Amino acid sequence: MDDDFVTGEAPSIGEWKGSEEIAPSDLVSYWSFDGDAKDQKGNVTGERINGDATFVDGRKGKAYKGSANAFISYDNPGTLAGLTSFTVSFWINTAKHSGGAQGIYALSRADGAFWSNFFVIVEGNTSSNNRMQLKLHFQKSVNPAIPNAENWVDPPDASRPDNMYGAWRHVTYTYDEQTSKAAMYANGQAVDIGSAADRKSGVGDAPLGPLAFKNAAKFIIGGFQNHLGAPYGGLEPWMLNYTGMLDEMRIYKRALNSQEVSALYQLERQGR
């Protein structure tokens, strides 16, 4: 795709001329990382930059650059605590790593549960291929408990997005409470996530419906909830900080459709 366009009025991609025009009323959090860690929507607050984090030239403006001891913590997750559907979208630029999983973000649980409410991790890759194993976790915590409370999106190896290292790559996840379906996109294209992530027809499970996070307490970028200290257990050896770059991270309160995801990718790719 040619990213160049004539100076002047920008051409539309679909019905949109800029990324800010895509579902603006549903966008609940947005991190531009243009020199700081603020949620530009003002919903996730109390940010603290921990360790040797920096801001460097990014996909658009500046980007967060992690390190082996860096992460960003937020005291208040705001509207993220009440998400029932979602879209999370971000740009990453990272090298292969080994030794465990690096945390992109996490919505913590105040009760110290092992898995946080809602997170994405990048698993290590010591193979010769450039397929990236990204894992999304989200849950529905209700009483009485349901069999499919814990949900993972982890595409089979052959379906994992390829050519994902050493350059800017766009990742999007969605979950739609109306259909109980999750989806994953890499660079605007749908990824085959396998039947296990299709909660509408999960084996033995009823449709998941609206999500319900439990005891959502804090938000973290670049690590795991365990990086926050008590009441979480200490870091396990495989729990790693995210050492790559991260930019243009957006969270919506509904599932964007494939046309919106594709347009978001193309517009941000063109810096608009």
SEDO-321729 format. One line per field, with one value per residue: residue number from 1; x, z, y of N, C-alpha, C, O, CB in turn. Coordinates in pm, whole numbers, plus 50000, padded with zeros to 5 digits. Each point is the difference from the previous one (the first is absolute). Glycine has a CB too. Example, Ala and Ser with C-alpha at 12.3 -4.5 7.8 and 13.67 -1.06 7.14 Angstrom:
BEGIN
k = [1:2]
nx = [51319:50154]
nz = [50780:49803]
ny = [49431:50222]
cax = [49911:50082]
caz = [50000:50006]
cay = [50119:50119]
cx = [50090:49923]
cz = [50000:50073]
cy = [50120:50109]
ox = [50104:50051]
oz = [50066:50017]
oy = [49998:50111]
cbx = [49707:50067]
cbz = [50059:49768]
cby = [49885:49826]
# end
This chain:
BEGIN
k = [1:2:3:4:5:6:7:8:9:10:11:12:13:14:15:16:17:18:19:20:21:22:23:24:25:26:27:28:29:30:31:32:33:34:35:36:37:38:39:40:41:42:43:44:45:46:47:48:49:50:51:52:53:54:55:56:57:58:59:60:61:62:63:64:65:66:67:68:69:70:71:72:73:74:75:76:77:78:79:80:81:82:83:84:85:86:87:88:89:90:91:92:93:94:95:96:97:98:99:100:101:102:103:104:105:106:107:108:109:110:111:112:113:114:115:116:117:118:119:120:121:122:123:124:125:126:127:128:129:130:131:132:133:134:135:136:137:138:139:140:141:142:143:144:145:146:147:148:149:150:151:152:153:154:155:156:157:158:159:160:161:162:163:164:165:166:167:168:169:170:171:172:173:174:175:176:177:178:179:180:181:182:183:184:185:186:187:188:189:190:191:192:193:194:195:196:197:198:199:200:201:202:203:204:205:206:207:208:209:210:211:212:213:214:215:216:217:218:219:220:221:222:223:224:225:226:227:228:229:230:231:232:233:234:235:236:237:238:239:240:241:242:243:244:245:246:247:248:249:250:251:252:253:254:255:256:257:258:259:260:261:262:263:264:265:266:267:268:269:270:271:272]
nx = [50084:50147:50056:49956:49728:50080:50151:49678:49819:50178:49897:49751:50195:49661:49883:50345:50117:50110:50042:49781:49781:50023:49701:50026:49790:50234:50260:49965:50300:50129:50300:50044:50214:49976:50257:49817:49945:49745:49808:50044:49744:50147:49972:50283:50037:50273:50232:50204:50188:50058:50311:50158:49666:50174:49755:50162:49892:49692:49926:50001:50285:50192:49979:49966:50330:49870:50257:49984:49808:49736:49728:49864:49912:49723:49982:49780:49977:49819:49806:50220:49772:49786:50171:49688:50219:50311:50037:50277:50097:50319:50154:50144:50259:50075:50279:49848:49946:50120:49820:49673:49802:50149:49747:49905:49886:49968:49697:50195:49790:50008:50033:50341:49832:50282:49857:50044:49702:50186:50311:50065:50219:50171:49990:50307:50001:50250:49847:50208:49695:50024:49747:49990:49924:49792:49906:49737:50001:49683:49897:49707:50110:49669:49975:49811:50283:49877:50147:50107:50122:50223:49933:50301:49950:50227:49953:50033:50303:49826:49900:50300:49925:50225:50192:49997:50325:50042:49714:49820:49852:49718:49964:49676:49946:49703:49901:49725:49889:49869:50168:50072:50235:50272:50049:50308:50003:50308:49959:49646:49989:49745:50256:49834:49915:49963:49700:50163:49859:49680:49916:49791:50105:50162:49974:49705:49916:49682:50101:50260:49733:50142:50319:49909:50327:49980:50063:50001:50255:50114:49955:50279:50061:50198:49852:49827:49783:50313:50065:49804:50222:49816:49749:50249:50118:50253:49961:49896:50311:49752:49990:50178:49941:49833:50343:49774:49966:49720:49904:49705:49911:49691:49879:49748:49823:50020:50165:50145:49786:50256:49945:50144:50258:50054:49991:50209:50214:49973:50029:50262:50141:49972:50126:49645]
nz = [50000:49797:50337:49727:50089:49802:50261:50076:50169:50163:49719:50192:50110:49881:50012:50044:49878:50267:50106:50082:49798:50191:50176:50062:50166:50046:50109:50324:49902:49778:50122:49775:50202:49954:50251:50179:50053:49890:49964:49738:50194:50267:50024:50133:50274:50092:49722:50218:49717:50184:49903:49848:49914:49764:49896:49739:49781:50067:49760:50049:50104:50123:49967:50315:49940:50201:50128:50072:50165:49779:50167:49927:50322:49886:50340:49775:49808:50010:49913:50066:50225:49751:49748:49972:49752:50005:49724:50181:49731:50088:49748:50122:49893:50139:49891:49980:50314:50040:50243:49931:49844:49924:50211:49695:50279:50271:50014:50296:50074:50238:50004:49927:49709:49948:49820:50059:49957:49757:49915:49704:50112:49747:50070:50027:49690:50103:49678:49803:50066:50007:50160:50209:50188:49996:50272:49938:50324:49934:50272:49952:50336:49982:50296:49810:49895:49709:49976:49912:50319:49779:49700:49914:49746:49987:49636:50032:50019:49755:50135:50092:49823:49804:50100:50371:49956:49960:50002:50183:50060:50002:50266:49915:50271:49869:50278:49796:50337:49702:49985:50325:49765:50172:49726:50038:49798:49948:49890:50085:50052:50187:50167:49873:50334:49871:49991:50255:49902:49943:50336:49747:50077:50332:49932:50174:49918:50033:49747:50193:49958:50034:50018:50292:49992:50270:50123:49709:50223:49753:49700:50001:49721:50012:50147:50032:50148:50071:49949:50272:50203:50118:49787:49755:50139:50009:49708:49964:49921:49821:50126:49720:50109:49728:49935:49787:49987:50155:49739:50091:50338:49851:50282:49768:50260:49707:49912:49838:49812:49908:49953:50271:49941:49725:50118:50229:49791:49826:50227:50125:49714:49978:50323:50034]
ny = [49881:50223:50072:50203:50162:50229:50147:50003:49891:49753:49860:49966:49770:49952:50243:50075:50276:49824:49706:50228:49836:49718:50067:50366:49821:49759:50197:49860:50097:50205:49874:50270:49839:50363:49904:49772:49714:50231:49742:50240:49906:50149:49652:49969:50224:49944:50058:49872:50033:49711:50063:50161:50134:50135:50142:49844:50179:49869:49903:50315:50191:49865:49697:49990:49967:49740:50007:49713:50227:50095:49952:50269:49925:50122:50054:49918:49704:50292:49849:49750:49936:49963:49818:49884:50008:50032:50124:49910:50185:49940:50089:49719:50149:49670:49914:49732:50047:49719:49975:49949:50096:50286:50057:50116:50065:49852:50129:49943:49799:50249:49667:50037:49889:49858:50209:50324:49979:49951:49838:50037:49770:50076:49654:50081:49997:49768:49999:50078:50145:50305:49795:50266:49727:50294:49827:50203:49913:50095:49879:49996:50068:49863:49923:49764:50075:50019:49715:50288:50141:49975:50153:49885:50202:49722:50068:49683:50091:50071:50289:50134:50270:49860:50219:50031:50110:50314:50203:50171:49699:50173:49792:50050:49812:50043:49887:50042:50000:49925:49731:49924:50154:50039:50150:49948:50262:49889:50328:50062:49664:49902:49885:49736:50104:49679:49939:50131:50287:49874:50131:49902:49705:50006:49683:50075:50325:50070:50167:50075:50167:50232:49911:49964:50151:49831:50309:50229:50065:50122:50039:49832:50170:49722:49715:49784:50170:49915:50321:50037:49836:49833:49946:49942:49741:50168:50077:49680:50026:50098:50318:50133:50291:49980:49989:50141:50271:49987:50194:50051:49874:50036:49876:50017:49974:49804:49761:50277:49848:49874:50315:50075:49826:50137:50290:49942:49913:50253:50215:49894:49974:50319:50066:49963]
cax = [49916:50073:49961:50012:49884:50027:49982:49871:49896:50038:49900:49930:50009:49862:49935:50084:50120:50099:49972:49914:49862:49947:49928:50050:49919:50027:50141:50004:50137:50090:50137:50082:50139:50079:50084:49950:49924:49863:49884:49952:49858:49987:49927:50097:50076:50099:50110:50138:50096:50091:50116:50070:49915:50028:49911:50084:49923:49909:49923:49942:50056:50085:49951:50058:50106:50019:50130:49987:49944:49907:49857:49920:49888:49892:49926:49856:49973:49887:49893:50043:49952:49863:49981:49924:50056:50119:50104:50129:50079:50130:50114:50119:50124:50080:50083:49973:50059:49991:49995:49868:49902:50004:49865:49967:49918:49918:49904:50027:49895:50040:49999:50124:49986:50121:49983:49929:49872:49998:50140:50064:50141:50076:50084:50133:50013:50139:50001:50048:49891:49966:49862:49995:49896:49935:49888:49904:49917:49893:49918:49869:49993:49865:49962:50096:50102:49965:50112:50090:50035:50132:50002:50129:50016:50137:49988:50093:50129:49997:49918:50055:50045:50139:50079:49952:50108:50097:49935:49870:49892:49875:49927:49868:49912:49864:49903:49866:49908:49878:50023:50091:50116:50125:50070:50135:50046:50139:50012:49870:49946:49953:50083:49924:50032:49964:49866:49998:49974:49866:49923:49860:49976:50100:49952:49941:49985:49897:50056:50059:49927:50078:50108:49994:50129:49986:50093:50097:50064:50098:50035:50145:50050:50138:50031:49893:49952:50097:50096:49945:50023:49885:49987:50036:50122:50119:50014:50054:50111:49955:49928:50099:49959:50004:50121:49990:49929:49854:49947:49861:49919:49862:49903:49861:49905:49927:50082:50001:49986:50122:50025:50055:50136:50084:50018:50086:50136:50048:50011:50115:50119:50029:50023:49883]
caz = [50000:49993:50110:49961:49944:49962:50106:49990:50065:50001:49944:50099:50000:50038:50032:50097:49953:50108:50096:50107:49956:50012:50125:50107:50122:50064:50041:50143:50039:49886:50034:49886:50047:49946:50104:50134:50011:50031:49920:49946:50029:50141:50078:50078:50063:50103:49932:50050:49916:50086:49932:49894:49884:49925:49888:49881:49878:49990:49876:49981:50110:50088:50044:50124:49981:50124:50031:50085:50131:49983:49979:50042:50084:50012:50123:49976:49865:49944:49931:49957:50098:49971:49862:49974:49868:49985:49897:50041:49878:50029:49912:50069:49924:50098:49955:50066:50132:50053:50146:50059:49933:50032:50018:49931:50095:50086:50094:50116:50094:50136:50089:49986:49915:49919:49872:50004:49929:49857:49969:49882:50017:49885:50040:49940:49873:49972:49875:49884:49933:50052:50046:50138:50085:50088:50072:50066:50105:50057:50083:50051:50139:50052:50105:50003:49896:49874:49955:49909:50060:49950:49855:49939:49855:49973:49872:49977:49947:49856:49975:50066:49902:49959:49970:50103:50083:49947:49927:50058:49964:50064:50058:50052:50051:50031:50055:49981:50092:49930:49931:50083:49919:50003:49872:50001:49872:49990:49888:49940:49943:50100:50031:50038:50140:50037:50056:50146:50038:49957:50120:49968:49982:50076:50036:50133:50064:49951:49954:50113:50024:50054:50092:50135:50065:50146:50086:49918:50092:49937:49863:49982:49863:49995:50099:50057:50125:50105:50013:50089:50140:50072:50056:49903:50030:49934:49859:49963:49906:49862:49990:49955:49954:49856:49970:49869:49991:49999:49959:49955:50063:50014:50050:49975:50082:49916:49900:49867:49894:49921:49920:50090:50036:49883:49982:50109:49963:49886:50038:50090:49921:49928:50096:50014]
cay = [50119:50125:50086:50139:50067:50138:50097:50068:49923:49859:49910:49916:49854:49977:50127:50070:50069:49993:49894:50052:49996:49864:49971:50087:49992:49871:49997:50033:50030:50018:50039:50038:49988:50111:50058:49969:49875:50034:49961:50126:50012:50036:49900:49923:50109:49968:49929:50006:49931:49926:49943:50072:50023:50122:50029:50009:50017:49888:49985:50133:50077:49922:49870:49945:49900:49928:49940:49881:50033:50112:49986:50115:49961:50098:49972:49992:49953:50072:49929:49866:49902:49960:49958:49877:49968:50083:49994:50055:50016:50062:49974:49953:49985:49929:49890:49873:49983:49864:49992:50017:50085:50142:50055:50125:50076:49916:50058:49914:49960:50037:49884:49926:49881:49979:50067:50127:49999:50032:50030:49944:49970:49951:49889:49995:49928:49962:49926:50075:50071:50133:50004:50048:49944:50096:49939:50088:49939:50081:49912:50037:49952:50016:49906:49889:49999:49933:49916:50070:50129:50039:49988:50029:50001:49955:49928:49888:50046:50029:50119:50118:50098:49982:50119:50093:50052:50095:50109:50033:49911:50040:49887:50035:49895:50043:49906:50053:49932:49962:49872:49920:49964:50076:50005:50056:50053:50043:50093:50021:49877:49904:49883:49881:49975:49864:49985:50012:50138:50035:49969:49977:49857:49926:49866:49989:50130:50090:50127:50072:50124:50112:49966:50056:49991:49988:50074:50073:50095:50086:49969:50000:49987:49956:49899:49920:50056:49965:50109:50101:49963:49944:49865:49899:49926:50050:49969:49871:50023:50020:50127:50098:50133:50020:50076:50064:50128:49992:50130:50016:49896:50044:49904:50039:49925:49906:49933:50059:49900:49980:50119:50101:49958:50022:50144:50048:49961:50077:50141:50017:49973:50124:50107:50085]
cx = [50087:49950:49999:49866:50032:49973:49871:49897:50031:49890:49936:50042:49868:49934:50086:50122:50111:49961:49907:49853:49936:49942:50043:49920:50023:50145:50009:50140:50089:50135:50076:50149:50089:50075:49950:49914:49852:49901:49936:49850:49974:49927:50089:50101:50099:50120:50133:50088:50106:50116:50050:49917:50039:49892:50087:49913:49916:49933:49935:50046:50097:49932:50064:50106:50027:50143:49976:49945:49893:49855:49933:49884:49901:49916:49852:49972:49877:49898:50042:49946:49861:49976:49920:50028:50124:50061:50125:50092:50131:50100:50116:50117:50100:50083:49953:50063:49983:49977:49864:49912:50016:49858:49982:49917:49924:49909:49999:49873:50049:50004:50124:49990:50120:49991:49924:49878:50012:50142:50042:50148:50060:50092:50137:50001:50147:50012:50055:49888:49970:49853:50000:49883:49955:49881:49917:49923:49893:49905:49863:49984:49863:49975:49854:50094:49953:50121:50101:50036:50132:50007:50135:49985:50148:49997:50095:50123:49993:49924:50058:50055:50151:50067:49967:50111:50081:49942:49865:49892:49877:49923:49867:49928:49862:49925:49864:49902:49872:50013:50082:50123:50116:50062:50138:50035:50148:50013:49870:49932:49960:50095:49908:50036:49958:49868:49995:49969:49864:49904:49852:49971:50106:49942:49947:49974:49885:50068:50044:49923:50087:50107:49975:50136:49980:50108:50108:50058:50093:50024:50151:50030:50146:50038:49877:49950:50096:50107:49955:50025:49874:49870:50040:50126:50119:50004:50053:50104:49956:49928:50099:49937:50005:50116:49996:49934:49850:49946:49852:49911:49861:49915:49861:49908:49909:50096:49990:49980:50125:50033:50062:50144:50096:50028:50091:50146:50055:50021:50118:50131:50044:50018:49882:49881]
cz = [50000:50109:49961:49949:49981:50118:49977:50074:49989:49938:50109:49984:50055:50022:50089:49935:50105:50102:50112:49962:50015:50140:50116:50130:50076:50047:50146:50049:49877:50050:49872:50031:49942:50111:50140:49994:50026:49904:49952:50020:50147:50085:50088:50057:50105:49945:50071:49908:50089:49919:49887:49873:49934:49895:49880:49878:49974:49865:49962:50117:50080:50037:50133:49963:50134:50020:50096:50138:49993:49989:50045:50082:50011:50122:49977:49857:49935:49934:49952:50093:49965:49857:49993:49860:49986:49861:50063:49879:50036:49891:50085:49902:50096:49933:50065:50139:50042:50151:50063:49917:50045:50005:49924:50091:50087:50086:50122:50078:50141:50095:49986:49920:49907:49866:50020:49909:49848:49962:49868:50031:49867:50050:49931:49874:49974:49870:49887:49930:50071:50034:50149:50075:50100:50066:50066:50104:50041:50072:50030:50138:50057:50106:49977:49880:49878:49949:49914:50051:49945:49850:49945:49848:49973:49871:49990:49924:49854:49968:50063:49897:49976:49977:50099:50079:49927:49919:50066:49944:50084:50045:50056:50047:50023:50071:49996:50089:49932:49932:50083:49921:50021:49861:50022:49859:50012:49874:49920:49944:50110:50011:50038:50143:50046:50073:50150:50045:49953:50113:49970:49991:50072:50049:50143:50069:49938:49945:50120:50032:50055:50097:50136:50064:50152:50072:49919:50081:49931:49857:49987:49851:50007:50101:50042:50128:50116:50018:50102:50148:50063:49945:49905:50043:49928:49853:49981:49890:49857:49979:49972:49968:49848:49968:49866:50008:49986:49966:49965:50054:50030:50057:49983:50086:49917:49901:49867:49897:49913:49914:50086:50040:49885:49978:50108:49970:49888:50036:50091:49927:49922:50092:50017:50064]
cy = [50124:50092:50148:50054:50146:50093:50077:49919:49852:49915:49915:49855:49952:50135:50089:50065:50000:49895:50046:49997:49863:49979:50088:49989:49869:49987:50043:50032:50006:50050:50031:49984:50109:50073:49978:49876:50025:49933:50130:50020:50033:49900:49915:50099:49950:49928:50024:49919:49938:49944:50086:50010:50131:50020:50033:50025:49876:49988:50130:50085:49916:49868:49964:49897:49936:49955:49884:50030:50108:49955:50128:49949:50115:49962:49974:49957:50063:49909:49861:49893:49947:49957:49870:49946:50086:49987:50057:49994:50068:49964:49953:49993:49938:49891:49870:50001:49854:50007:50019:50090:50144:50055:50131:50090:49901:50086:49910:49965:50025:49883:49913:49873:49989:50072:50130:49994:49996:50038:49938:49979:49954:49890:50008:49916:49973:49922:50087:50076:50132:50014:50036:49936:50105:49930:50109:49919:50101:49907:50057:49938:50032:49893:49958:50003:49923:49922:50075:50140:50053:49974:50045:50005:49975:49919:49883:50049:50041:50128:50126:50099:49991:50135:50112:50069:50107:50113:50026:49911:50034:49876:50052:49875:50060:49889:50069:49923:49955:49864:49902:49955:50095:49997:50061:50045:50036:50083:50010:49877:49902:49882:49885:49963:49861:49995:50019:50142:50048:49963:49979:49851:49918:49869:50000:50132:50078:50126:50086:50127:50111:49953:50062:49979:50004:50079:50074:50115:50098:49953:50009:49985:49958:49895:49922:50066:49968:50107:50105:49970:49943:50059:49888:49927:50061:49960:49859:50021:50031:50133:50113:50134:50005:50093:50074:50137:49975:50138:49990:49888:50055:49887:50059:49912:49911:49936:50075:49889:49998:50122:50110:49966:50026:50148:50058:49970:50089:50148:50025:49974:50124:50120:50094:49928]
ox = [50099:49881:49955:49926:50090:49900:49968:50030:50015:49882:50062:50030:49972:50004:49954:50058:50115:49881:49926:49914:49879:50073:50033:50056:49960:50035:49967:50015:49983:50010:50024:50081:50119:49974:50066:49977:49930:50025:49949:49952:49888:49961:49962:50071:50005:50049:50028:49971:50067:49981:49972:50043:50043:49916:50085:49877:50050:50047:49986:49959:50087:49881:50108:49978:50044:50087:49886:49961:49959:49971:50060:49930:50038:49958:49936:50035:49973:49962:49915:49977:49963:49884:50025:49985:50020:49977:49995:50011:50000:49982:50029:49982:50052:49966:49923:50102:49923:50010:49988:50020:50022:49917:50079:50034:49991:50040:49952:49894:50107:50061:50011:50089:50063:50095:49900:49982:49924:50050:49933:50064:49929:50088:50013:49915:50077:50106:50032:50027:50044:49947:50073:49887:50065:49928:50052:49959:50027:50000:49971:49979:49968:50075:49911:49969:49917:50114:50120:50006:50013:49972:50055:49926:50084:49985:50109:49995:50054:50018:49948:50057:50079:49933:49972:49971:50014:50076:49953:49982:50011:49984:49997:50003:49987:50029:49985:49976:49933:49904:50011:50058:49983:49971:50023:49962:50044:49968:50000:49887:50072:50053:49903:50111:50023:49953:49895:49951:49964:49951:49926:49890:50033:49883:50075:49955:49979:50114:49930:49983:50121:49976:49920:50036:49901:50119:50117:49926:49984:49962:50064:49934:50079:50119:49896:50067:50003:50062:50080:49976:49914:49995:49968:50085:49984:49928:50100:49994:50071:49971:50074:49884:50078:50007:50089:49991:49957:50047:49949:49939:49985:50017:49972:50038:49903:50114:49892:50039:50089:50117:50092:50085:50110:50113:50084:50086:50110:50099:50076:50101:50119:50015:50017:49893]
oz = [50073:50005:50079:49931:50063:50070:49888:50105:49890:50022:50102:49889:50119:49913:50047:49906:49969:50014:50057:50087:49983:50099:50106:50108:50116:50066:50033:50100:49906:50065:49918:49909:49977:50027:50096:49893:50044:49880:50079:49989:50036:50112:50113:49924:50032:50061:50051:49968:50076:49887:49993:49893:50067:49978:50006:50009:50005:49900:49882:50114:49944:49979:50033:49912:50094:49916:50037:50072:50103:49941:50070:49958:49994:50014:50078:49906:49883:50055:49964:49959:50042:49957:50075:49975:50078:49927:50060:49933:50078:49926:50105:49880:50089:49892:50096:50023:49939:50060:50122:49879:50118:49914:50016:50020:49967:50048:49993:49981:50039:50107:50066:50009:49965:49960:50071:49925:49933:50044:49947:50060:49911:50082:49893:49979:49972:49970:50021:49913:50113:50002:50079:49952:50101:49934:50068:49974:50017:49975:49979:50013:50031:50012:50005:49894:50010:50033:50006:49922:49971:49955:50041:49942:50025:50006:50057:49929:49963:49893:49977:49899:50094:49989:49960:50086:49877:49933:50082:49879:50118:49924:50068:49934:50038:49983:50045:49979:50049:49994:49964:50030:50012:49921:50096:49902:50104:49891:49877:49953:50098:49900:50073:50026:50115:50053:50054:50112:50023:50006:50087:50033:49956:50036:50095:50114:49879:50035:50101:50117:49977:50083:50014:50036:50050:49969:50039:50051:50013:49961:50069:49930:50073:50023:49934:50055:50099:50106:50045:50085:49930:49963:50025:50071:49910:49958:50061:49929:49927:49886:50088:49960:49938:50051:49969:50106:49948:50053:49970:49924:50065:49964:50045:50042:50052:49985:49942:50023:50017:49980:49955:50006:50021:49971:49970:50018:50010:49958:49980:50029:49977:49954:50035:50018]
oy = [50006:50032:50083:49929:50054:49986:50039:49944:49947:50026:49971:49955:50012:50086:50103:49946:50031:49968:49920:50017:49985:49999:49948:50015:49988:49902:50114:50070:49923:50105:49912:49988:49978:50118:50039:49942:49909:49988:50078:50113:50037:50033:49967:50066:49881:49905:50108:49885:50070:49953:50120:49957:50094:49913:50088:49998:49888:50055:50033:49975:49934:49981:50049:49917:50066:50024:49972:49908:50054:49895:50082:49908:50117:49885:49930:50072:49975:49896:49920:49886:49890:49993:49906:49881:50092:49904:50107:49898:50095:49904:50058:49979:50068:49952:50003:50064:49925:50107:49987:50013:50027:49969:50093:50117:49881:50106:49886:50060:49955:50008:49897:49915:50100:50068:50004:49904:49931:50104:49911:50086:49953:50025:50059:49913:50092:49945:50117:50083:50022:50110:49940:50000:50025:49925:50088:49887:50118:49880:50118:49880:50115:49903:50084:50054:49909:50035:49971:50095:50119:49890:50103:49921:50086:49878:50004:50100:50105:50058:50110:49959:49986:50103:50114:50082:49997:50070:49921:49988:50035:49905:50102:49896:50117:49881:50113:49882:49909:49923:49883:49895:50121:49910:50074:49936:50049:49954:50000:50008:49984:49952:50019:49952:49963:50100:50034:50019:50116:49887:49954:49956:49890:49992:50025:50000:49995:50027:50005:50034:50000:49912:50092:49888:50054:49987:50001:50084:50121:49890:50080:49923:50061:49976:50006:50087:50073:50008:50082:50085:49946:50117:49883:50056:50082:49909:49962:50101:50069:50036:50041:50009:49928:50112:50078:50060:49898:50100:49892:49926:50104:49883:50111:49891:49944:50044:50009:49886:50083:50030:50069:50089:50052:50039:50084:50085:50053:50060:50094:50063:50022:50113:50116:50060]
cbx = [49719:50154:50138:50317:49756:50042:50280:50032:49816:50258:50065:49776:50285:50052:49827:49864:49741:50174:50296:50274:50177:50095:49943:50023:49870:49788:50112:49789:49982:49794:49971:49740:49848:49861:49998:50029:50275:50056:50012:50230:50066:50046:49873:49898:49800:49768:49849:49950:49891:49829:49945:50172:49768:50332:49730:50294:50128:49916:49973:49838:49706:50220:49858:49806:50060:49679:50237:50227:50258:50211:49951:50136:50111:50037:50229:49926:50133:50188:49995:50231:50174:50049:50191:49837:49752:50065:49839:49958:49792:49970:49895:49876:49900:49863:50274:49889:50028:50141:50237:50080:49818:50310:49911:49972:49986:50140:49905:50332:49805:49841:49742:49973:49686:49935:50103:50233:49986:49706:50115:49770:50031:49902:49781:50183:49712:49939:49771:50151:49859:50239:49855:50218:50030:50146:50081:50021:50166:50021:50238:49922:50281:49844:50254:49863:50259:49717:49727:49895:49863:50133:49697:50194:49718:50077:49820:49811:50056:49996:49856:49999:49734:50008:50035:49830:49997:50079:50166:50092:50154:50006:50220:49985:50207:49972:50189:50079:50162:50047:49976:49747:49863:50065:49759:50107:49723:50119:50244:50193:50069:49712:50292:49881:49952:50286:50055:50215:50279:50107:50238:50102:49858:50225:50092:50157:50266:49716:49924:50239:49678:49824:50240:49713:50213:49777:49842:49950:49999:50146:49713:50104:49758:49931:50291:50031:49761:49896:49988:49851:50259:50148:49851:49808:49881:50193:49939:49790:50061:50010:49748:50253:50007:49741:50033:49998:50246:49950:50279:50144:50222:50011:50194:50018:50105:49673:50074:50113:49661:49836:49715:49684:49796:49793:49690:49727:49839:49781:49678:49756:49812:49856:50218:50185]
cbz = [50048:49747:50076:50013:50047:49692:50143:49675:50061:50182:49682:50112:49911:50191:49932:50268:49886:49951:49891:49987:49858:49731:49816:49716:49773:49792:49730:49931:50318:49782:50291:50019:50045:49785:49741:50171:50040:50212:50052:49845:49781:49814:49706:49932:49927:50101:49732:50271:49730:50266:50069:50204:50038:50061:50147:50095:49901:50339:50171:49759:50065:50111:49728:50215:49714:50068:49930:49803:49998:49947:49962:49837:50135:49734:50040:50266:50183:49912:49968:49943:50131:50219:49863:50183:49818:50317:49747:50310:49778:50320:49729:50282:49755:50284:49872:49753:50123:49756:49870:50343:49864:49977:50207:49757:49873:49956:49822:50033:49801:49852:49922:50203:50047:50150:49808:50125:50257:49961:50296:49786:50332:49799:50143:50247:49936:50275:50058:50058:49812:49865:49747:49977:49871:49923:49971:49819:50065:49842:50119:49752:49999:49768:50161:50231:50165:49911:50002:49889:50236:50269:49951:50250:49937:50243:49839:50069:50199:50064:50011:50303:49975:49905:49797:49930:50241:50067:49700:50153:49818:49935:49988:49911:50070:49819:50105:49783:50135:49971:49822:50106:49820:50324:49776:50292:49842:50234:50111:49998:49697:50054:50004:49733:49926:49959:49761:49902:49969:49746:50045:49846:49823:50032:49746:49902:50172:50133:49693:49822:50062:49889:49795:49986:49752:50003:50141:49737:50160:50262:49842:50302:49840:49893:50145:49845:49817:49843:49718:49743:50086:50245:50113:49746:50122:50259:49889:50134:50213:50094:50070:49950:50275:49929:50166:49791:49946:50118:49945:49869:50036:49843:50122:49721:50113:50038:50173:50053:49984:50017:49896:50080:50133:49927:49925:50146:50058:49890:49996:50164:50005:49855:49907:49782]
cby = [49871:49941:49748:50033:49782:49962:49980:50158:50233:50012:50024:50204:49982:49689:49782:49894:50111:50272:49983:50127:50196:49917:49818:50139:50156:49999:49935:49783:49966:49944:49945:50173:49775:49906:50126:50302:49980:50228:49704:49876:49801:50195:50029:49722:50268:50083:49914:50143:50088:49989:49657:49966:49777:50061:49996:49848:50264:49968:49727:49934:50204:50231:49877:50122:50063:49904:50249:49994:49883:50231:49666:50225:49725:50157:50209:50106:49814:50295:50301:50214:50224:50160:50206:50198:49848:50073:49914:50029:49918:50088:50116:49890:50133:50097:50153:49816:50317:49804:50093:49953:49780:50054:49798:49764:50315:49718:50219:50042:49870:50213:50107:50180:49917:49710:49776:50219:50193:49974:50102:50029:49985:50199:49799:50116:50015:50051:49747:49746:49758:49981:49889:50217:49741:50273:49701:50259:49737:50296:49796:50135:49918:50194:50021:49810:50108:50145:49837:49775:49817:50059:49934:49969:50075:50119:50208:49737:49745:49697:49743:49901:50163:49676:49822:49776:49783:49747:50019:50248:49782:50305:49776:50303:49760:50272:49774:50187:50228:50317:50241:50028:49781:50037:49946:49914:50039:49841:49946:50213:50049:50117:50126:49966:50280:49844:49812:49794:49925:50078:50177:50262:50157:50222:49871:49787:50007:49883:49986:49871:49864:50235:49892:50067:50057:49786:49830:49854:49706:50157:50006:49978:50114:50244:50135:49702:49906:49752:49878:49959:50232:49853:50207:50079:49710:50081:50281:49781:49781:49719:49875:49804:50176:49853:49756:49716:50211:49712:50172:50190:49789:50276:49795:50185:50240:50090:49768:50301:49949:49725:49872:49959:49773:49754:49928:49882:49711:49781:49927:49870:49738:49795:49869:50065]
# end
